[in-house]
Amino acid sequence: MNCLFDTNPLIYHLNAILPVDGERLIARGLQTGGCYSVITRIEILGYPMSLEQLRMARRLLGGFAEVGLTPLIVERTIQLRLECRRLKIPDAIIAATALEHALPLVTRNLADFESVQGLSLIDPFAAWH
């Protein structure tokens, strides 16, 4: 696994509004073992969409590894919520997943995660090398 993808870059990809650098991150993740949290699957597939959009979303998610909840991720999520009260539970789970697997998090919502100590963030809209 090379990085954990938050929900928003995957949605931007599905809606064809991700910039070239973000598309490169998606392509790299698909080729080299990128992953997402089970929360991302819930957020993406739980949003109303057409059958074609659903098929595209399932195909995209199928190219990545899904990381489920483990006791360690649950405990880390609880700790993050105690430390960062403004962090929403889904975001806390995603951050805990990245931290437990020592992965950078690819997200457009940098402000949502900046308070999480030790979490490496990658903005898919920023220049990528």
TIVO-2410 file (N, C-alpha, C; in nm, 3 decimals):
# residues 129
REC num residu      c1      c2      c3 atome chaine
REC   1      M   0.085  -0.119   0.000     N      A
REC   1      M   0.000   0.000   0.000    CA      A
REC   1      M   0.089   0.124   0.000     C      A
REC   2      N   0.061   0.217  -0.090     N      A
REC   2      N   0.144   0.336  -0.099    CA      A
REC   2      N   0.080   0.460  -0.038     C      A
REC   3      C  -0.050   0.470  -0.040     N      A
REC   3      C  -0.120   0.581   0.027    CA      A
REC   3      C  -0.267   0.543   0.043     C      A
REC   4      L  -0.330   0.616   0.133     N      A
REC   4      L  -0.472   0.596   0.161    CA      A
REC   4      L  -0.548   0.711   0.095     C      A
REC   5      F  -0.650   0.678   0.019     N      A
REC   5      F  -0.729   0.780  -0.049    CA      A
REC   5      F  -0.853   0.812   0.033     C      A
REC   6      D  -0.871   0.940   0.059     N      A
REC   6      D  -0.993   0.990   0.121    CA      A
REC   6      D  -1.104   0.982   0.016     C      A
REC   7      T  -1.225   1.003   0.057     N      A
REC   7      T  -1.340   0.993  -0.032    CA      A
REC   7      T  -1.336   1.097  -0.143     C      A
REC   8      N  -1.302   1.221  -0.109     N      A
REC   8      N  -1.318   1.329  -0.206    CA      A
REC   8      N  -1.232   1.316  -0.332     C      A
REC   9      P  -1.105   1.275  -0.327     N      A
REC   9      P  -1.034   1.262  -0.455    CA      A
REC   9      P  -1.094   1.154  -0.546     C      A
REC  10      L  -1.150   1.050  -0.487     N      A
REC  10      L  -1.212   0.945  -0.568    CA      A
REC  10      L  -1.340   0.997  -0.632     C      A
REC  11      I  -1.416   1.077  -0.559     N      A
REC  11      I  -1.538   1.138  -0.616    CA      A
REC  11      I  -1.501   1.236  -0.726     C      A
REC  12      Y  -1.397   1.317  -0.704     N      A
REC  12      Y  -1.353   1.410  -0.808    CA      A
REC  12      Y  -1.310   1.334  -0.933     C      A
REC  13      H  -1.243   1.221  -0.914     N      A
REC  13      H  -1.203   1.138  -1.028    CA      A
REC  13      H  -1.327   1.087  -1.102     C      A
REC  14      L  -1.423   1.034  -1.028     N      A
REC  14      L  -1.545   0.982  -1.090    CA      A
REC  14      L  -1.622   1.090  -1.165     C      A
REC  15      N  -1.614   1.214  -1.117     N      A
REC  15      N  -1.683   1.325  -1.181    CA      A
REC  15      N  -1.596   1.397  -1.284     C      A
REC  16      A  -1.476   1.344  -1.311     N      A
REC  16      A  -1.383   1.398  -1.411    CA      A
REC  16      A  -1.346   1.544  -1.383     C      A
REC  17      I  -1.327   1.578  -1.255     N      A
REC  17      I  -1.285   1.715  -1.221    CA      A
REC  17      I  -1.154   1.718  -1.142     C      A
REC  18      L  -1.086   1.606  -1.138     N      A
REC  18      L  -0.957   1.598  -1.070    CA      A
REC  18      L  -0.851   1.649  -1.167     C      A
REC  19      P  -0.762   1.737  -1.122     N      A
REC  19      P  -0.658   1.786  -1.213    CA      A
REC  19      P  -0.560   1.674  -1.250     C      A
REC  20      V  -0.476   1.701  -1.348     N      A
REC  20      V  -0.382   1.602  -1.400    CA      A
REC  20      V  -0.297   1.541  -1.289     C      A
REC  21      D  -0.245   1.623  -1.199     N      A
REC  21      D  -0.161   1.570  -1.091    CA      A
REC  21      D  -0.239   1.475  -1.000     C      A
REC  22      G  -0.364   1.506  -0.975     N      A
REC  22      G  -0.449   1.418  -0.895    CA      A
REC  22      G  -0.477   1.288  -0.968     C      A
REC  23      E  -0.499   1.296  -1.099     N      A
REC  23      E  -0.520   1.175  -1.180    CA      A
REC  23      E  -0.396   1.086  -1.176     C      A
REC  24      R  -0.278   1.148  -1.173     N      A
REC  24      R  -0.155   1.069  -1.163    CA      A
REC  24      R  -0.148   0.995  -1.031     C      A
REC  25      L  -0.193   1.060  -0.924     N      A
REC  25      L  -0.197   0.993  -0.794    CA      A
REC  25      L  -0.291   0.873  -0.797     C      A
REC  26      I  -0.408   0.891  -0.857     N      A
REC  26      I  -0.505   0.781  -0.869    CA      A
REC  26      I  -0.442   0.667  -0.949     C      A
REC  27      A  -0.382   0.700  -1.063     N      A
REC  27      A  -0.321   0.597  -1.149    CA      A
REC  27      A  -0.210   0.523  -1.073     C      A
REC  28      R  -0.129   0.598  -1.001     N      A
REC  28      R  -0.021   0.536  -0.923    CA      A
REC  28      R  -0.080   0.445  -0.815     C      A
REC  29      G  -0.185   0.492  -0.748     N      A
REC  29      G  -0.250   0.411  -0.645    CA      A
REC  29      G  -0.307   0.282  -0.702     C      A
REC  30      L  -0.364   0.290  -0.820     N      A
REC  30      L  -0.420   0.171  -0.885    CA      A
REC  30      L  -0.310   0.072  -0.924     C      A
REC  31      Q  -0.195   0.124  -0.959     N      A
REC  31      Q  -0.085   0.038  -1.004    CA      A
REC  31      Q  -0.003  -0.019  -0.890     C      A
REC  32      T   0.005   0.053  -0.779     N      A
REC  32      T   0.102   0.016  -0.675    CA      A
REC  32      T   0.041  -0.014  -0.539     C      A
REC  33      G  -0.086  -0.045  -0.535     N      A
REC  33      G  -0.144  -0.088  -0.409    CA      A
REC  33      G  -0.201   0.022  -0.322     C      A
REC  34      G  -0.257   0.124  -0.382     N      A
REC  34      G  -0.326   0.225  -0.303    CA      A
REC  34      G  -0.448   0.164  -0.234     C      A
REC  35      C  -0.498   0.232  -0.134     N      A
REC  35      C  -0.610   0.177  -0.058    CA      A
REC  35      C  -0.704   0.287  -0.012     C      A
REC  36      Y  -0.814   0.247   0.047     N      A
REC  36      Y  -0.912   0.339   0.104    CA      A
REC  36      Y  -0.973   0.272   0.227     C      A
REC  37      S  -1.030   0.352   0.313     N      A
REC  37      S  -1.099   0.302   0.432    CA      A
REC  37      S  -1.239   0.253   0.395     C      A
REC  38      V  -1.287   0.157   0.470     N      A
REC  38      V  -1.424   0.110   0.451    CA      A
REC  38      V  -1.522   0.227   0.459     C      A
REC  39      I  -1.491   0.330   0.533     N      A
REC  39      I  -1.576   0.449   0.542    CA      A
REC  39      I  -1.592   0.514   0.405     C      A
REC  40      T  -1.485   0.515   0.327     N      A
REC  40      T  -1.492   0.572   0.192    CA      A
REC  40      T  -1.589   0.495   0.105     C      A
REC  41      R  -1.588   0.363   0.115     N      A
REC  41      R  -1.685   0.284   0.037    CA      A
REC  41      R  -1.828   0.320   0.078     C      A
REC  42      I  -1.851   0.333   0.207     N      A
REC  42      I  -1.984   0.370   0.257    CA      A
REC  42      I  -2.024   0.508   0.205     C      A
REC  43      E  -1.931   0.604   0.211     N      A
REC  43      E  -1.962   0.740   0.167    CA      A
REC  43      E  -1.989   0.745   0.016     C      A
REC  44      I  -1.908   0.676  -0.062     N      A
REC  44      I  -1.925   0.681  -0.208    CA      A
REC  44      I  -2.050   0.605  -0.252     C      A
REC  45      L  -2.063   0.480  -0.211     N      A
REC  45      L  -2.174   0.398  -0.259    CA      A
REC  45      L  -2.306   0.431  -0.189     C      A
REC  46      G  -2.299   0.503  -0.078     N      A
REC  46      G  -2.420   0.544  -0.008    CA      A
REC  46      G  -2.479   0.673  -0.060     C      A
REC  47      Y  -2.417   0.731  -0.162     N      A
REC  47      Y  -2.467   0.854  -0.221    CA      A
REC  47      Y  -2.555   0.818  -0.341     C      A
REC  48      P  -2.672   0.881  -0.354     N      A
REC  48      P  -2.761   0.848  -0.466    CA      A
REC  48      P  -2.692   0.874  -0.601     C      A
REC  49      M  -2.697   0.772  -0.690     N      A
REC  49      M  -2.636   0.786  -0.821    CA      A
REC  49      M  -2.706   0.693  -0.920     C      A
REC  50      S  -2.678   0.719  -1.046     N      A
REC  50      S  -2.736   0.634  -1.151    CA      A
REC  50      S  -2.667   0.498  -1.150     C      A
REC  51      L  -2.728   0.402  -1.220     N      A
REC  51      L  -2.669   0.269  -1.230    CA      A
REC  51      L  -2.531   0.274  -1.295     C      A
REC  52      E  -2.515   0.357  -1.396     N      A
REC  52      E  -2.384   0.371  -1.463    CA      A
REC  52      E  -2.281   0.430  -1.366     C      A
REC  53      Q  -2.320   0.532  -1.291     N      A
REC  53      Q  -2.228   0.590  -1.192    CA      A
REC  53      Q  -2.191   0.487  -1.086     C      A
REC  54      L  -2.288   0.409  -1.043     N      A
REC  54      L  -2.263   0.305  -0.945    CA      A
REC  54      L  -2.165   0.201  -0.999     C      A
REC  55      R  -2.183   0.164  -1.124     N      A
REC  55      R  -2.093   0.067  -1.187    CA      A
REC  55      R  -1.950   0.124  -1.194     C      A
REC  56      M  -1.938   0.250  -1.232     N      A
REC  56      M  -1.806   0.314  -1.239    CA      A
REC  56      M  -1.742   0.322  -1.100     C      A
REC  57      A  -1.821   0.357  -1.000     N      A
REC  57      A  -1.769   0.369  -0.863    CA      A
REC  57      A  -1.721   0.233  -0.813     C      A
REC  58      R  -1.799   0.130  -0.836     N      A
REC  58      R  -1.758  -0.005  -0.792    CA      A
REC  58      R  -1.632  -0.051  -0.865     C      A
REC  59      R  -1.622  -0.020  -0.992     N      A
REC  59      R  -1.502  -0.057  -1.069    CA      A
REC  59      R  -1.379   0.016  -1.014     C      A
REC  60      L  -1.395   0.145  -0.985     N      A
REC  60      L  -1.283   0.222  -0.928    CA      A
REC  60      L  -1.241   0.164  -0.793     C      A
REC  61      L  -1.337   0.144  -0.704     N      A
REC  61      L  -1.304   0.091  -0.572    CA      A
REC  61      L  -1.241  -0.047  -0.582     C      A
REC  62      G  -1.283  -0.126  -0.679     N      A
REC  62      G  -1.228  -0.259  -0.697    CA      A
REC  62      G  -1.080  -0.259  -0.734     C      A
REC  63      G  -1.030  -0.147  -0.782     N      A
REC  63      G  -0.889  -0.136  -0.818    CA      A
REC  63      G  -0.798  -0.107  -0.700     C      A
REC  64      F  -0.857  -0.073  -0.587     N      A
REC  64      F  -0.782  -0.040  -0.466    CA      A
REC  64      F  -0.808  -0.147  -0.360     C      A
REC  65      A  -0.723  -0.150  -0.260     N      A
REC  65      A  -0.746  -0.237  -0.145    CA      A
REC  65      A  -0.833  -0.164  -0.044     C      A
REC  66      E  -0.930  -0.233   0.011     N      A
REC  66      E  -1.012  -0.174   0.116    CA      A
REC  66      E  -0.955  -0.213   0.252     C      A
REC  67      V  -0.941  -0.114   0.340     N      A
REC  67      V  -0.893  -0.138   0.476    CA      A
REC  67      V  -1.012  -0.129   0.569     C      A
REC  68      G  -1.043  -0.239   0.634     N      A
REC  68      G  -1.156  -0.243   0.726    CA      A
REC  68      G  -1.120  -0.194   0.865     C      A
REC  69      L  -1.220  -0.192   0.949     N      A
REC  69      L  -1.197  -0.154   1.089    CA      A
REC  69      L  -1.134  -0.271   1.164     C      A
REC  70      T  -1.033  -0.239   1.240     N      A
REC  70      T  -0.968  -0.336   1.327    CA      A
REC  70      T  -0.975  -0.281   1.468     C      A
REC  71      P  -0.951  -0.362   1.569     N      A
REC  71      P  -0.949  -0.308   1.705    CA      A
REC  71      P  -0.848  -0.194   1.722     C      A
REC  72      L  -0.733  -0.202   1.656     N      A
REC  72      L  -0.633  -0.094   1.667    CA      A
REC  72      L  -0.683   0.035   1.603     C      A
REC  73      I  -0.749   0.023   1.488     N      A
REC  73      I  -0.803   0.143   1.423    CA      A
REC  73      I  -0.915   0.202   1.507     C      A
REC  74      V  -0.999   0.120   1.564     N      A
REC  74      V  -1.106   0.169   1.651    CA      A
REC  74      V  -1.047   0.244   1.771     C      A
REC  75      E  -0.948   0.187   1.835     N      A
REC  75      E  -0.885   0.253   1.951    CA      A
REC  75      E  -0.818   0.384   1.911     C      A
REC  76      R  -0.750   0.384   1.797     N      A
REC  76      R  -0.685   0.507   1.750    CA      A
REC  76      R  -0.790   0.611   1.716     C      A
REC  77      T  -0.903   0.570   1.660     N      A
REC  77      T  -1.013   0.662   1.629    CA      A
REC  77      T  -1.066   0.726   1.757     C      A
REC  78      I  -1.085   0.648   1.859     N      A
REC  78      I  -1.133   0.700   1.988    CA      A
REC  78      I  -1.035   0.803   2.041     C      A
REC  79      Q  -0.906   0.771   2.034     N      A
REC  79      Q  -0.803   0.863   2.083    CA      A
REC  79      Q  -0.804   0.993   2.004     C      A
REC  80      L  -0.818   0.983   1.872     N      A
REC  80      L  -0.823   1.104   1.788    CA      A
REC  80      L  -0.943   1.190   1.822     C      A
REC  81      R  -1.057   1.128   1.845     N      A
REC  81      R  -1.177   1.204   1.880    CA      A
REC  81      R  -1.159   1.276   2.013     C      A
REC  82      L  -1.089   1.213   2.108     N      A
REC  82      L  -1.064   1.277   2.237    CA      A
REC  82      L  -0.966   1.394   2.223     C      A
REC  83      E  -0.870   1.380   2.132     N      A
REC  83      E  -0.770   1.484   2.111    CA      A
REC  83      E  -0.820   1.596   2.021     C      A
REC  84      C  -0.900   1.564   1.923     N      A
REC  84      C  -0.945   1.660   1.821    CA      A
REC  84      C  -1.098   1.657   1.817     C      A
REC  85      R  -1.162   1.724   1.907     N      A
REC  85      R  -1.308   1.716   1.921    CA      A
REC  85      R  -1.383   1.759   1.796     C      A
REC  86      R  -1.324   1.846   1.714     N      A
REC  86      R  -1.394   1.892   1.593    CA      A
REC  86      R  -1.383   1.791   1.478     C      A
REC  87      L  -1.299   1.692   1.493     N      A
REC  87      L  -1.283   1.589   1.390    CA      A
REC  87      L  -1.406   1.500   1.386     C      A
REC  88      K  -1.472   1.496   1.272     N      A
REC  88      K  -1.592   1.413   1.258    CA      A
REC  88      K  -1.554   1.266   1.264     C      A
REC  89      I  -1.645   1.183   1.309     N      A
REC  89      I  -1.616   1.040   1.326    CA      A
REC  89      I  -1.568   0.975   1.196     C      A
REC  90      P  -1.632   0.997   1.080     N      A
REC  90      P  -1.579   0.934   0.959    CA      A
REC  90      P  -1.435   0.978   0.929     C      A
REC  91      D  -1.407   1.107   0.947     N      A
REC  91      D  -1.272   1.157   0.923    CA      A
REC  91      D  -1.173   1.099   1.025     C      A
REC  92      A  -1.217   1.083   1.148     N      A
REC  92      A  -1.131   1.024   1.251    CA      A
REC  92      A  -1.098   0.879   1.216     C      A
REC  93      I  -1.194   0.806   1.162     N      A
REC  93      I  -1.168   0.668   1.121    CA      A
REC  93      I  -1.068   0.665   1.005     C      A
REC  94      I  -1.087   0.753   0.909     N      A
REC  94      I  -0.995   0.758   0.794    CA      A
REC  94      I  -0.855   0.796   0.841     C      A
REC  95      A  -0.845   0.897   0.927     N      A
REC  95      A  -0.714   0.938   0.979    CA      A
REC  95      A  -0.649   0.825   1.059     C      A
REC  96      A  -0.726   0.759   1.143     N      A
REC  96      A  -0.673   0.648   1.224    CA      A
REC  96      A  -0.624   0.535   1.134     C      A
REC  97      T  -0.696   0.510   1.027     N      A
REC  97      T  -0.655   0.405   0.932    CA      A
REC  97      T  -0.521   0.440   0.870     C      A
REC  98      A  -0.507   0.565   0.826     N      A
REC  98      A  -0.378   0.608   0.767    CA      A
REC  98      A  -0.266   0.598   0.869     C      A
REC  99      L  -0.291   0.643   0.990     N      A
REC  99      L  -0.187   0.638   1.093    CA      A
REC  99      L  -0.148   0.494   1.128     C      A
REC 100      E  -0.245   0.407   1.144     N      A
REC 100      E  -0.217   0.268   1.182    CA      A
REC 100      E  -0.137   0.195   1.075     C      A
REC 101      H  -0.155   0.235   0.950     N      A
REC 101      H  -0.083   0.169   0.841    CA      A
REC 101      H   0.036   0.253   0.792     C      A
REC 102      A   0.065   0.363   0.863     N      A
REC 102      A   0.177   0.452   0.829    CA      A
REC 102      A   0.171   0.496   0.682     C      A
REC 103      L   0.052   0.540   0.640     N      A
REC 103      L   0.031   0.582   0.502    CA      A
REC 103      L  -0.001   0.730   0.496     C      A
REC 104      P   0.047   0.799   0.394     N      A
REC 104      P   0.000   0.937   0.374    CA      A
REC 104      P  -0.146   0.932   0.328     C      A
REC 105      L  -0.220   1.037   0.359     N      A
REC 105      L  -0.361   1.046   0.322    CA      A
REC 105      L  -0.376   1.144   0.207     C      A
REC 106      V  -0.434   1.098   0.097     N      A
REC 106      V  -0.463   1.184  -0.018    CA      A
REC 106      V  -0.602   1.241   0.004     C      A
REC 107      T  -0.608   1.373   0.022     N      A
REC 107      T  -0.736   1.439   0.050    CA      A
REC 107      T  -0.732   1.583   0.002     C      A
REC 108      R  -0.845   1.633  -0.039     N      A
REC 108      R  -0.860   1.775  -0.073    CA      A
REC 108      R  -0.894   1.854   0.054     C      A
REC 109      N  -0.949   1.787   0.153     N      A
REC 109      N  -0.994   1.852   0.276    CA      A
REC 109      N  -0.881   1.859   0.379     C      A
REC 110      L  -0.776   1.933   0.346     N      A
REC 110      L  -0.661   1.942   0.436    CA      A
REC 110      L  -0.700   1.997   0.572     C      A
REC 111      A  -0.786   2.097   0.575     N      A
REC 111      A  -0.825   2.160   0.701    CA      A
REC 111      A  -0.892   2.061   0.796     C      A
REC 112      D  -0.961   1.961   0.742     N      A
REC 112      D  -1.028   1.862   0.826    CA      A
REC 112      D  -0.929   1.775   0.903     C      A
REC 113      F  -0.807   1.761   0.849     N      A
REC 113      F  -0.711   1.667   0.906    CA      A
REC 113      F  -0.585   1.733   0.964     C      A
REC 114      E  -0.572   1.863   0.949     N      A
REC 114      E  -0.450   1.931   0.995    CA      A
REC 114      E  -0.424   1.917   1.144     C      A
REC 115      S  -0.526   1.898   1.222     N      A
REC 115      S  -0.509   1.888   1.367    CA      A
REC 115      S  -0.460   1.750   1.411     C      A
REC 116      V  -0.452   1.655   1.319     N      A
REC 116      V  -0.410   1.519   1.354    CA      A
REC 116      V  -0.257   1.510   1.348     C      A
REC 117      Q  -0.197   1.496   1.463     N      A
REC 117      Q  -0.052   1.490   1.470    CA      A
REC 117      Q   0.000   1.361   1.407     C      A
REC 118      G   0.108   1.377   1.331     N      A
REC 118      G   0.174   1.262   1.270    CA      A
REC 118      G   0.113   1.216   1.139     C      A
REC 119      L   0.005   1.279   1.095     N      A
REC 119      L  -0.062   1.239   0.971    CA      A
REC 119      L  -0.003   1.317   0.854     C      A
REC 120      S   0.047   1.246   0.756     N      A
REC 120      S   0.102   1.306   0.635    CA      A
REC 120      S  -0.011   1.325   0.534     C      A
REC 121      L  -0.022   1.446   0.479     N      A
REC 121      L  -0.132   1.478   0.387    CA      A
REC 121      L  -0.079   1.509   0.248     C      A
REC 122      I  -0.151   1.463   0.148     N      A
REC 122      I  -0.120   1.494   0.008    CA      A
REC 122      I  -0.244   1.556  -0.054     C      A
REC 123      D  -0.230   1.676  -0.108     N      A
REC 123      D  -0.340   1.744  -0.175    CA      A
REC 123      D  -0.338   1.706  -0.323     C      A
REC 124      P  -0.442   1.638  -0.372     N      A
REC 124      P  -0.442   1.597  -0.512    CA      A
REC 124      P  -0.456   1.713  -0.610     C      A
REC 125      F  -0.480   1.834  -0.559     N      A
REC 125      F  -0.491   1.951  -0.644    CA      A
REC 125      F  -0.360   2.031  -0.647     C      A
REC 126      A  -0.262   1.990  -0.566     N      A
REC 126      A  -0.133   2.057  -0.563    CA      A
REC 126      A  -0.036   1.986  -0.657     C      A
REC 127      A   0.072   2.054  -0.689     N      A
REC 127      A   0.173   1.995  -0.778    CA      A
REC 127      A   0.224   1.864  -0.718     C      A
REC 128      W   0.241   1.767  -0.803     N      A
REC 128      W   0.286   1.632  -0.762    CA      A
REC 128      W   0.413   1.599  -0.838     C      A
REC 129      H   0.505   1.538  -0.771     N      A
REC 129      H   0.634   1.505  -0.835    CA      A
REC 129      H   0.648   1.356  -0.849     C      A
***
